[in-house]
Amino acid sequence: MNSISVNQEKSKRTGVKFSLQSILMLMVAIMMALVTLTSCVEDDENDDDPDEIENGENGNNGGVAGKRIKSTIITEEGGETRTGDFTYNSDGTLNRIDWNDSYSIFTNNPDGTYAKWEDINTYGEMVMVYSYDANKKPLKAEGTIKNSAGTSPVTYDFTFQNGRKTFEIQKFGTPGTDGYMSVTFEYNYNSSGRTTTTETHSLVGKRQFTRTYNSDGTLQKVTTGGYTGVPTTGFTQTFTWENGKTTVNHDDHACY
């Protein structure tokens, strides 16, 4: 999403001045990276069960056992597209995602969960380190965003109920300082998995994401309109799947 257009209102994050447009562009680049994590599925003992694969019993995670994302395309309302290609390690862990103009690299723990996520894009670099509970559900991610204007802290906090993520809050900058931003995500589910996600951004308002699933239970697409508070464009993200296992339920990390 490179078409955000807002006034050049000045803002500060941790004492460093940023234009609101620059912050939003960086946020959008990061969110585009985050949305790529929406759709793979955690391994389990029945990954090779053909009935489970056919019936999509793991659709709650955006996918089915034995399948993983091969590529994804984000299409903006104006027609501009971005393509992301996924690369996996031999043990099934995610290695990297390559976009037209950016990339993400993943370092994994011995149990297959993410230890570190590095996203490098046109607007800066974000590095996040994850911590987990006893059930391998992420509790928190902490890190920094760096660009030519300076360095800013970032934290994500996750809330799970009955194994499903119900709420996430992301904080950019230092609370109580000019330029601080928070973004919350609330999730609704049905028997197919996530249905809608409501994002509330402290600077630019709200938007809602809707998921559509394929007949086999894999995630087909995610759609959203622009933010309510500024003139922004919506987008549709579609997914191509391939056979192969993953070691992480990526939906535990995904914000959409």
MIDOSE-1310 file (N, C-alpha, C; in nm, 2 decimals, decimal comma, always signed):
residues 256
mnsi	+0,08/-0,12/+0,00/+0,00/+0,00/+0,00/+0,09/+0,12/+0,00; +0,12/+0,17/-0,12/+0,20/+0,29/-0,13/+0,13/+0,42/-0,16; -0,01/+0,41/-0,15/-0,08/+0,53/-0,20/-0,15/+0,60/-0,09; -0,11/+0,59/+0,04/-0,16/+0,67/+0,14/-0,13/+0,81/+0,12
svnq	-0,24/+0,89/+0,13/-0,22/+1,04/+0,11/-0,28/+1,11/+0,23; -0,20/+1,18/+0,31/-0,25/+1,25/+0,42/-0,18/+1,39/+0,43; -0,23/+1,48/+0,51/-0,16/+1,61/+0,52/-0,02/+1,59/+0,59; +0,07/+1,68/+0,56/+0,21/+1,67/+0,61/+0,21/+1,73/+0,75
eksk	+0,12/+1,68/+0,84/+0,12/+1,72/+0,98/+0,24/+1,66/+1,04; +0,31/+1,74/+1,12/+0,43/+1,70/+1,19/+0,40/+1,63/+1,32; +0,48/+1,53/+1,35/+0,46/+1,45/+1,48/+0,60/+1,41/+1,52; +0,61/+1,38/+1,65/+0,74/+1,33/+1,71/+0,72/+1,20/+1,77
rtgv	+0,82/+1,11/+1,76/+0,82/+0,98/+1,82/+0,95/+0,97/+1,90; +0,94/+0,96/+2,03/+1,05/+0,95/+2,12/+1,15/+1,06/+2,09; +1,10/+1,18/+2,07/+1,19/+1,30/+2,06/+1,24/+1,32/+1,92; +1,21/+1,23/+1,82/+1,25/+1,25/+1,68/+1,13/+1,28/+1,60
kfsl	+1,14/+1,39/+1,52/+1,03/+1,44/+1,44/+1,01/+1,35/+1,32; +0,88/+1,31/+1,30/+0,84/+1,24/+1,18/+0,72/+1,31/+1,12; +0,70/+1,31/+0,99/+0,57/+1,36/+0,94/+0,47/+1,25/+0,96; +0,34/+1,28/+0,97/+0,24/+1,18/+0,99/+0,24/+1,09/+0,87
qsil	+0,26/+1,14/+0,75/+0,27/+1,06/+0,63/+0,38/+0,96/+0,64; +0,50/+1,00/+0,68/+0,61/+0,91/+0,69/+0,58/+0,79/+0,79; +0,52/+0,83/+0,91/+0,48/+0,73/+1,00/+0,38/+0,63/+0,94; +0,28/+0,68/+0,87/+0,18/+0,59/+0,82/+0,24/+0,50/+0,71
mlmv	+0,33/+0,56/+0,63/+0,39/+0,48/+0,52/+0,47/+0,37/+0,58; +0,54/+0,39/+0,69/+0,62/+0,29/+0,76/+0,52/+0,19/+0,82; +0,42/+0,24/+0,88/+0,32/+0,15/+0,94/+0,26/+0,06/+0,84; +0,22/+0,11/+0,72/+0,16/+0,03/+0,62/+0,26/-0,07/+0,57
aimm	+0,38/-0,04/+0,55/+0,48/-0,13/+0,51/+0,50/-0,25/+0,61; +0,49/-0,21/+0,74/+0,50/-0,32/+0,84/+0,38/-0,40/+0,84; +0,26/-0,34/+0,83/+0,14/-0,41/+0,83/+0,13/-0,51/+0,71; +0,18/-0,47/+0,59/+0,18/-0,55/+0,48/+0,27/-0,68/+0,51
alvt	+0,38/-0,66/+0,58/+0,46/-0,77/+0,62/+0,38/-0,86/+0,72; +0,31/-0,80/+0,82/+0,24/-0,87/+0,91/+0,13/-0,95/+0,85; +0,06/-0,90/+0,75/-0,05/-0,97/+0,70/-0,01/-1,10/+0,63; +0,12/-1,11/+0,59/+0,17/-1,23/+0,52/+0,17/-1,34/+0,62
ltsc	+0,17/-1,32/+0,75/+0,18/-1,43/+0,84/+0,04/-1,49/+0,88; -0,06/-1,46/+0,80/-0,20/-1,49/+0,84/-0,24/-1,63/+0,82; -0,16/-1,71/+0,74/-0,24/-1,82/+0,68/-0,18/-1,96/+0,69; -0,06/-1,98/+0,75/-0,01/-2,12/+0,76/-0,06/-2,18/+0,88
vedd	-0,04/-2,31/+0,89/-0,10/-2,39/+1,00/+0,00/-2,47/+1,08; -0,02/-2,49/+1,21/+0,07/-2,56/+1,30/+0,07/-2,71/+1,27; +0,18/-2,77/+1,27/+0,19/-2,92/+1,26/+0,12/-2,98/+1,38; +0,06/-3,10/+1,35/+0,02/-3,19/+1,46/+0,03/-3,33/+1,41
endd	-0,01/-3,43/+1,50/+0,02/-3,57/+1,47/-0,06/-3,62/+1,35; -0,17/-3,55/+1,31/-0,25/-3,60/+1,21/-0,23/-3,52/+1,08; -0,11/-3,46/+1,06/-0,09/-3,38/+0,94/-0,10/-3,46/+0,81; -0,08/-3,59/+0,81/-0,09/-3,67/+0,69/-0,22/-3,74/+0,67
dpde	-0,32/-3,71/+0,76/-0,45/-3,76/+0,75/-0,53/-3,70/+0,63; -0,56/-3,78/+0,53/-0,62/-3,72/+0,41/-0,76/-3,66/+0,44; -0,83/-3,73/+0,53/-0,96/-3,67/+0,56/-0,95/-3,54/+0,63; -0,85/-3,52/+0,72/-0,83/-3,39/+0,78/-0,80/-3,29/+0,68
ieng	-0,71/-3,32/+0,58/-0,67/-3,23/+0,48/-0,79/-3,19/+0,39; -0,87/-3,29/+0,35/-0,98/-3,27/+0,26/-1,09/-3,18/+0,33; -1,11/-3,21/+0,45/-1,22/-3,14/+0,52/-1,18/-3,01/+0,59; -1,05/-2,98/+0,58/-1,01/-2,85/+0,63/-1,03/-2,83/+0,78
engn	-1,01/-2,93/+0,86/-1,04/-2,93/+1,00/-0,95/-2,82/+1,08; -0,84/-2,78/+1,01/-0,76/-2,68/+1,08/-0,78/-2,54/+1,02; -0,90/-2,52/+0,96/-0,93/-2,40/+0,90/-0,93/-2,28/+0,99; -0,94/-2,31/+1,12/-0,93/-2,20/+1,22/-0,80/-2,12/+1,21
nggv	-0,70/-2,19/+1,15/-0,57/-2,12/+1,14/-0,54/-2,06/+1,01; -0,65/-2,06/+0,92/-0,63/-2,00/+0,79/-0,58/-2,10/+0,69; -0,56/-2,23/+0,73/-0,50/-2,33/+0,64/-0,55/-2,47/+0,69; -0,49/-2,57/+0,62/-0,52/-2,71/+0,66/-0,39/-2,78/+0,68
agkr	-0,39/-2,88/+0,76/-0,27/-2,96/+0,78/-0,21/-3,01/+0,65; -0,08/-3,00/+0,64/-0,01/-3,04/+0,52/+0,00/-2,94/+0,41; -0,05/-2,82/+0,43/-0,04/-2,72/+0,33/+0,01/-2,59/+0,39; +0,08/-2,51/+0,30/+0,14/-2,39/+0,35/+0,14/-2,29/+0,23
ikst	+0,16/-2,16/+0,27/+0,15/-2,06/+0,17/+0,27/-2,07/+0,07; +0,25/-2,06/-0,05/+0,36/-2,05/-0,15/+0,38/-1,91/-0,19; +0,28/-1,83/-0,21/+0,29/-1,69/-0,25/+0,16/-1,61/-0,22; +0,17/-1,48/-0,22/+0,06/-1,40/-0,19/+0,06/-1,27/-0,28
iite	-0,05/-1,22/-0,31/-0,06/-1,10/-0,39/-0,15/-1,00/-0,32; -0,10/-0,88/-0,30/-0,19/-0,77/-0,25/-0,22/-0,68/-0,36; -0,35/-0,66/-0,38/-0,40/-0,57/-0,49/-0,48/-0,45/-0,43; -0,43/-0,33/-0,45/-0,50/-0,21/-0,40/-0,62/-0,18/-0,48
egge	-0,71/-0,10/-0,43/-0,83/-0,06/-0,50/-0,79/+0,01/-0,63; -0,68/+0,08/-0,63/-0,64/+0,15/-0,75/-0,57/+0,06/-0,86; -0,55/-0,07/-0,82/-0,49/-0,16/-0,92/-0,34/-0,20/-0,90; -0,27/-0,12/-0,81/-0,13/-0,15/-0,78/-0,12/-0,28/-0,71
trtg	-0,02/-0,36/-0,74/-0,01/-0,49/-0,68/+0,13/-0,51/-0,61; +0,14/-0,60/-0,51/+0,26/-0,64/-0,45/+0,26/-0,79/-0,44; +0,37/-0,86/-0,47/+0,37/-1,00/-0,46/+0,48/-1,05/-0,36; +0,44/-1,14/-0,27/+0,53/-1,20/-0,17/+0,55/-1,35/-0,20
dfty	+0,68/-1,39/-0,20/+0,71/-1,53/-0,22/+0,77/-1,58/-0,09; +0,72/-1,70/-0,05/+0,76/-1,76/+0,08/+0,87/-1,87/+0,05; +0,97/-1,87/+0,14/+1,08/-1,97/+0,14/+1,09/-2,04/+0,28; +1,09/-2,17/+0,28/+1,10/-2,25/+0,40/+1,23/-2,32/+0,42
nsdg	+1,26/-2,35/+0,54/+1,38/-2,43/+0,57/+1,34/-2,58/+0,56; +1,44/-2,67/+0,56/+1,41/-2,81/+0,54/+1,33/-2,87/+0,65; +1,33/-2,81/+0,77/+1,25/-2,86/+0,88/+1,11/-2,81/+0,88; +1,07/-2,73/+0,78/+0,94/-2,67/+0,78/+0,92/-2,53/+0,84
tlnr	+1,03/-2,48/+0,90/+1,02/-2,35/+0,96/+1,03/-2,24/+0,84; +0,96/-2,13/+0,87/+0,96/-2,02/+0,77/+1,10/-1,95/+0,77; +1,16/-1,94/+0,65/+1,29/-1,87/+0,64/+1,28/-1,73/+0,60; +1,20/-1,69/+0,50/+1,19/-1,55/+0,46/+1,07/-1,53/+0,36
idwn	+1,04/-1,41/+0,35/+0,93/-1,37/+0,26/+0,99/-1,26/+0,17; +0,99/-1,27/+0,04/+1,05/-1,17/-0,05/+0,94/-1,10/-0,12; +0,94/-0,97/-0,11/+0,84/-0,88/-0,18/+0,91/-0,81/-0,29; +0,83/-0,73/-0,37/+0,89/-0,66/-0,48/+0,99/-0,56/-0,43
dsys	+0,97/-0,50/-0,32/+1,06/-0,39/-0,27/+1,11/-0,41/-0,13; +1,09/-0,53/-0,07/+1,13/-0,55/+0,07/+1,14/-0,70/+0,10; +1,18/-0,73/+0,22/+1,19/-0,87/+0,26/+1,18/-0,89/+0,41; +1,14/-1,01/+0,45/+1,14/-1,04/+0,59/+1,22/-1,17/+0,61
iftn	+1,30/-1,17/+0,72/+1,38/-1,29/+0,76/+1,34/-1,34/+0,89; +1,33/-1,47/+0,91/+1,29/-1,53/+1,04/+1,39/-1,62/+1,09; +1,42/-1,60/+1,22/+1,51/-1,69/+1,30/+1,42/-1,77/+1,39; +1,45/-1,90/+1,40/+1,35/-1,99/+1,47/+1,42/-2,05/+1,59
npdg	+1,34/-2,07/+1,70/+1,38/-2,14/+1,82/+1,39/-2,29/+1,79; +1,46/-2,37/+1,87/+1,47/-2,51/+1,85/+1,33/-2,58/+1,84; +1,23/-2,53/+1,91/+1,10/-2,59/+1,90/+1,02/-2,55/+1,78; +1,08/-2,46/+1,69/+1,01/-2,42/+1,57/+0,94/-2,29/+1,58
tyak	+0,92/-2,24/+1,69/+0,86/-2,11/+1,71/+0,95/-2,00/+1,66; +0,90/-1,88/+1,63/+0,98/-1,77/+1,59/+1,06/-1,71/+1,71; +1,19/-1,70/+1,69/+1,27/-1,63/+1,79/+1,28/-1,48/+1,75; +1,30/-1,45/+1,62/+1,32/-1,31/+1,58/+1,26/-1,30/+1,44
wedi	+1,20/-1,18/+1,42/+1,15/-1,15/+1,29/+1,21/-1,01/+1,25; +1,28/-1,01/+1,13/+1,34/-0,88/+1,08/+1,27/-0,85/+0,95; +1,21/-0,73/+0,95/+1,15/-0,68/+0,83/+1,22/-0,56/+0,78; +1,27/-0,56/+0,65/+1,35/-0,46/+0,59/+1,27/-0,41/+0,47
ntyg	+1,23/-0,28/+0,47/+1,15/-0,22/+0,36/+1,20/-0,08/+0,33; +1,13/-0,02/+0,24/+1,17/+0,11/+0,19/+1,18/+0,22/+0,30; +1,09/+0,20/+0,40/+1,07/+0,31/+0,50/+1,15/+0,28/+0,63; +1,22/+0,17/+0,64/+1,30/+0,15/+0,76/+1,31/+0,00/+0,78
emvm	+1,36/-0,03/+0,90/+1,38/-0,17/+0,94/+1,32/-0,20/+1,08; +1,25/-0,31/+1,09/+1,19/-0,34/+1,22/+1,24/-0,48/+1,26; +1,29/-0,49/+1,38/+1,34/-0,62/+1,44/+1,25/-0,65/+1,57; +1,19/-0,77/+1,57/+1,11/-0,81/+1,68/+1,16/-0,94/+1,74
vysy	+1,16/-0,95/+1,87/+1,20/-1,07/+1,94/+1,08/-1,12/+2,02; +1,04/-1,25/+2,01/+0,92/-1,30/+2,07/+0,94/-1,38/+2,20; +0,84/-1,38/+2,29/+0,84/-1,47/+2,41/+0,71/-1,54/+2,41; +0,71/-1,66/+2,47/+0,59/-1,75/+2,46/+0,55/-1,80/+2,60
dank	+0,42/-1,85/+2,60/+0,38/-1,92/+2,72/+0,41/-2,07/+2,71; +0,36/-2,15/+2,80/+0,39/-2,29/+2,80/+0,33/-2,37/+2,69; +0,23/-2,31/+2,63/+0,16/-2,37/+2,51/+0,21/-2,32/+2,38; +0,32/-2,26/+2,38/+0,38/-2,20/+2,26/+0,30/-2,09/+2,19
kplk	+0,22/-2,03/+2,27/+0,14/-1,91/+2,22/+0,22/-1,79/+2,26; +0,23/-1,69/+2,16/+0,31/-1,57/+2,19/+0,25/-1,49/+2,29; +0,33/-1,44/+2,39/+0,29/-1,35/+2,49/+0,32/-1,21/+2,45; +0,43/-1,19/+2,40/+0,48/-1,05/+2,37/+0,59/-1,06/+2,26
aegt	+0,60/-0,95/+2,19/+0,71/-0,93/+2,10/+0,76/-0,78/+2,12; +0,89/-0,77/+2,13/+0,95/-0,64/+2,16/+1,06/-0,62/+2,06; +1,08/-0,49/+2,02/+1,19/-0,46/+1,93/+1,19/-0,31/+1,90; +1,25/-0,28/+1,78/+1,27/-0,14/+1,74/+1,24/-0,12/+1,59
ikns	+1,20/+0,00/+1,56/+1,20/+0,05/+1,42/+1,31/+0,15/+1,40; +1,39/+0,13/+1,29/+1,50/+0,22/+1,26/+1,48/+0,27/+1,12; +1,50/+0,40/+1,11/+1,51/+0,46/+0,97/+1,61/+0,58/+0,98; +1,61/+0,66/+0,88/+1,71/+0,77/+0,87/+1,68/+0,88/+0,98
agts	+1,55/+0,88/+1,03/+1,52/+0,98/+1,13/+1,55/+0,94/+1,27; +1,58/+0,81/+1,30/+1,61/+0,77/+1,43/+1,56/+0,63/+1,46; +1,55/+0,60/+1,59/+1,51/+0,46/+1,64/+1,39/+0,48/+1,73; +1,29/+0,39/+1,72/+1,17/+0,40/+1,81/+1,14/+0,26/+1,86
pvty	+1,10/+0,25/+1,99/+1,06/+0,12/+2,04/+0,93/+0,07/+1,99; +0,91/-0,06/+1,99/+0,78/-0,13/+1,94/+0,76/-0,24/+2,04; +0,63/-0,26/+2,08/+0,59/-0,38/+2,15/+0,46/-0,43/+2,10; +0,44/-0,56/+2,10/+0,31/-0,62/+2,07/+0,28/-0,71/+2,19
dftf	+0,15/-0,70/+2,23/+0,10/-0,79/+2,34/-0,02/-0,87/+2,28; -0,02/-1,00/+2,32/-0,12/-1,09/+2,26/-0,21/-1,14/+2,37; -0,34/-1,16/+2,34/-0,44/-1,22/+2,44/-0,50/-1,34/+2,37; -0,50/-1,45/+2,43/-0,56/-1,58/+2,38/-0,67/-1,63/+2,48
qngr	-0,77/-1,69/+2,42/-0,88/-1,75/+2,49/-0,91/-1,88/+2,42; -0,90/-2,00/+2,50/-0,92/-2,13/+2,44/-0,84/-2,15/+2,32; -0,72/-2,11/+2,32/-0,62/-2,14/+2,21/-0,63/-2,04/+2,09; -0,73/-1,95/+2,10/-0,74/-1,86/+1,99/-0,71/-1,71/+2,03
ktfe	-0,64/-1,65/+1,94/-0,61/-1,51/+1,97/-0,73/-1,42/+1,96; -0,77/-1,35/+2,06/-0,89/-1,27/+2,06/-0,85/-1,12/+2,06; -0,73/-1,08/+2,09/-0,70/-0,94/+2,10/-0,55/-0,92/+2,09; -0,51/-0,81/+2,02/-0,37/-0,78/+2,01/-0,36/-0,62/+2,02
iqkf	-0,26/-0,58/+2,09/-0,23/-0,43/+2,09/-0,08/-0,41/+2,05; -0,06/-0,32/+1,96/+0,07/-0,28/+1,92/+0,10/-0,14/+1,96; +0,22/-0,11/+2,01/+0,25/+0,02/+2,06/+0,38/+0,06/+1,99; +0,38/+0,18/+1,93/+0,49/+0,23/+1,86/+0,53/+0,36/+1,92
gtpg	+0,65/+0,37/+1,97/+0,70/+0,49/+2,04/+0,68/+0,47/+2,19; +0,70/+0,58/+2,27/+0,69/+0,58/+2,41/+0,56/+0,64/+2,46; +0,48/+0,57/+2,53/+0,35/+0,63/+2,58/+0,37/+0,76/+2,65; +0,29/+0,86/+2,62/+0,30/+0,99/+2,69/+0,38/+1,09/+2,61
tdgy	+0,45/+1,04/+2,50/+0,53/+1,14/+2,42/+0,45/+1,17/+2,29; +0,49/+1,28/+2,23/+0,43/+1,32/+2,10/+0,47/+1,21/+2,00; +0,37/+1,18/+1,91/+0,40/+1,08/+1,81/+0,37/+0,94/+1,84; +0,34/+0,91/+1,97/+0,31/+0,77/+2,01/+0,19/+0,72/+1,94
msvt	+0,19/+0,60/+1,90/+0,08/+0,54/+1,83/+0,05/+0,40/+1,90; -0,08/+0,37/+1,90/-0,12/+0,24/+1,94/-0,22/+0,18/+1,84; -0,21/+0,05/+1,81/-0,30/-0,01/+1,72/-0,36/-0,14/+1,78; -0,49/-0,15/+1,79/-0,55/-0,27/+1,85/-0,62/-0,35/+1,74
feyn	-0,63/-0,48/+1,76/-0,70/-0,57/+1,67/-0,79/-0,66/+1,76; -0,92/-0,67/+1,72/-1,01/-0,76/+1,78/-1,06/-0,86/+1,68; -1,07/-0,99/+1,72/-1,10/-1,10/+1,63/-1,23/-1,16/+1,65; -1,30/-1,19/+1,54/-1,43/-1,27/+1,55/-1,41/-1,40/+1,47
ynss	-1,47/-1,51/+1,52/-1,45/-1,64/+1,47/-1,58/-1,70/+1,44; -1,59/-1,80/+1,34/-1,69/-1,90/+1,33/-1,63/-2,03/+1,31; -1,71/-2,13/+1,27/-1,65/-2,27/+1,25/-1,54/-2,27/+1,15; -1,54/-2,18/+1,05/-1,43/-2,18/+0,95/-1,30/-2,11/+0,99
grtt	-1,31/-2,04/+1,10/-1,19/-1,97/+1,15/-1,22/-1,82/+1,17; -1,12/-1,74/+1,16/-1,14/-1,59/+1,17/-1,24/-1,55/+1,06; -1,33/-1,46/+1,09/-1,42/-1,40/+0,99/-1,39/-1,26/+0,97; -1,39/-1,18/+1,08/-1,36/-1,04/+1,07/-1,26/-1,00/+1,18
ttet	-1,18/-0,90/+1,14/-1,09/-0,83/+1,23/-1,11/-0,68/+1,23; -1,13/-0,62/+1,35/-1,15/-0,48/+1,36/-1,02/-0,42/+1,41; -0,96/-0,33/+1,33/-0,83/-0,26/+1,36/-0,87/-0,12/+1,41; -0,82/-0,07/+1,52/-0,84/+0,06/+1,56/-0,70/+0,13/+1,58
hslv	-0,68/+0,23/+1,50/-0,55/+0,30/+1,50/-0,57/+0,43/+1,57; -0,48/+0,46/+1,66/-0,50/+0,58/+1,75/-0,48/+0,71/+1,67; -0,42/+0,71/+1,55/-0,41/+0,83/+1,47/-0,50/+0,84/+1,35; -0,54/+0,73/+1,29/-0,61/+0,74/+1,17/-0,74/+0,67/+1,16
gkrq	-0,79/+0,62/+1,28/-0,92/+0,56/+1,28/-0,93/+0,41/+1,27; -1,04/+0,36/+1,22/-1,07/+0,22/+1,21/-1,07/+0,17/+1,07; -1,05/+0,04/+1,06/-1,09/-0,04/+0,94/-1,11/-0,18/+0,98; -1,19/-0,25/+0,89/-1,22/-0,39/+0,92/-1,18/-0,48/+0,81
ftrt	-1,13/-0,60/+0,85/-1,08/-0,70/+0,75/-1,18/-0,82/+0,75; -1,21/-0,87/+0,63/-1,29/-0,98/+0,62/-1,22/-1,09/+0,55; -1,23/-1,21/+0,60/-1,17/-1,33/+0,54/-1,26/-1,42/+0,46; -1,21/-1,47/+0,35/-1,29/-1,57/+0,27/-1,20/-1,69/+0,26
ynsd	-1,27/-1,81/+0,27/-1,19/-1,94/+0,27/-1,22/-2,02/+0,15; -1,13/-2,10/+0,10/-1,15/-2,20/+0,00/-1,23/-2,32/+0,05; -1,27/-2,40/-0,04/-1,35/-2,52/+0,00/-1,27/-2,62/+0,08; -1,14/-2,62/+0,07/-1,06/-2,71/+0,15/-1,02/-2,65/+0,28
gtlq	-1,06/-2,53/+0,32/-1,04/-2,48/+0,45/-0,92/-2,38/+0,45; -0,85/-2,37/+0,34/-0,74/-2,27/+0,33/-0,79/-2,13/+0,31; -0,72/-2,03/+0,35/-0,76/-1,90/+0,34/-0,74/-1,85/+0,19; -0,85/-1,80/+0,14/-0,85/-1,76/+0,00/-0,81/-1,61/-0,01
kvtt	-0,87/-1,52/+0,07/-0,84/-1,38/+0,06/-0,88/-1,31/+0,18; -0,81/-1,19/+0,20/-0,85/-1,10/+0,30/-0,87/-0,96/+0,23; -0,98/-0,90/+0,27/-1,02/-0,77/+0,21/-1,04/-0,67/+0,32; -1,01/-0,54/+0,28/-1,04/-0,43/+0,38/-1,06/-0,30/+0,30
ggyt	-1,13/-0,21/+0,36/-1,13/-0,07/+0,30/-1,03/+0,02/+0,37; -1,04/+0,15/+0,34/-0,94/+0,24/+0,40/-0,98/+0,27/+0,54; -0,89/+0,34/+0,61/-0,91/+0,39/+0,74/-1,02/+0,49/+0,74; -1,10/+0,50/+0,85/-1,21/+0,60/+0,86/-1,16/+0,74/+0,88
gvpt	-1,04/+0,76/+0,94/-1,00/+0,89/+0,98/-0,92/+0,97/+0,87; -0,87/+0,90/+0,77/-0,79/+0,97/+0,67/-0,82/+0,91/+0,53; -0,79/+0,98/+0,42/-0,82/+0,93/+0,29/-0,72/+0,82/+0,25; -0,75/+0,70/+0,27/-0,67/+0,58/+0,24/-0,74/+0,49/+0,15
tgft	-0,67/+0,40/+0,08/-0,73/+0,30/-0,01/-0,73/+0,17/+0,06; -0,83/+0,08/+0,02/-0,84/-0,05/+0,07/-0,76/-0,15/-0,02; -0,76/-0,27/+0,02/-0,68/-0,37/-0,06/-0,75/-0,51/-0,05; -0,71/-0,60/-0,14/-0,75/-0,74/-0,13/-0,62/-0,82/-0,13
qtft	-0,60/-0,92/-0,04/-0,48/-1,00/-0,05/-0,53/-1,15/-0,07; -0,47/-1,21/-0,18/-0,51/-1,35/-0,21/-0,38/-1,44/-0,19; -0,41/-1,57/-0,17/-0,30/-1,66/-0,13/-0,30/-1,78/-0,23; -0,18/-1,83/-0,26/-0,16/-1,95/-0,33/-0,09/-2,05/-0,24
weng	-0,14/-2,17/-0,23/-0,10/-2,27/-0,14/-0,02/-2,38/-0,21; +0,07/-2,46/-0,13/+0,14/-2,57/-0,18/+0,14/-2,68/-0,07; +0,17/-2,80/-0,11/+0,19/-2,91/-0,01/+0,32/-2,88/+0,07; +0,31/-2,91/+0,20/+0,43/-2,89/+0,29/+0,38/-2,85/+0,43
kttv	+0,46/-2,89/+0,53/+0,43/-2,87/+0,67/+0,50/-2,74/+0,72; +0,44/-2,68/+0,82/+0,50/-2,57/+0,89/+0,51/-2,61/+1,04; +0,59/-2,55/+1,11/+0,61/-2,58/+1,25/+0,54/-2,48/+1,35; +0,48/-2,38/+1,29/+0,42/-2,27/+1,37/+0,28/-2,24/+1,32
nhdd	+0,19/-2,21/+1,41/+0,06/-2,16/+1,37/+0,08/-2,01/+1,35; +0,09/-1,97/+1,22/+0,12/-1,83/+1,19/+0,01/-1,74/+1,23; -0,11/-1,79/+1,24/-0,22/-1,70/+1,28/-0,21/-1,65/+1,42; -0,13/-1,72/+1,50/-0,10/-1,67/+1,64/-0,03/-1,54/+1,63
hacy	+0,05/-1,51/+1,52/+0,13/-1,39/+1,51/+0,06/-1,29/+1,42; -0,02/-1,33/+1,33/-0,08/-1,24/+1,23/-0,18/-1,14/+1,29; -0,17/-1,02/+1,24/-0,26/-0,92/+1,30/-0,40/-0,92/+1,23; -0,41/-0,97/+1,10/-0,54/-0,96/+1,03/-0,61/-1,09/+1,03
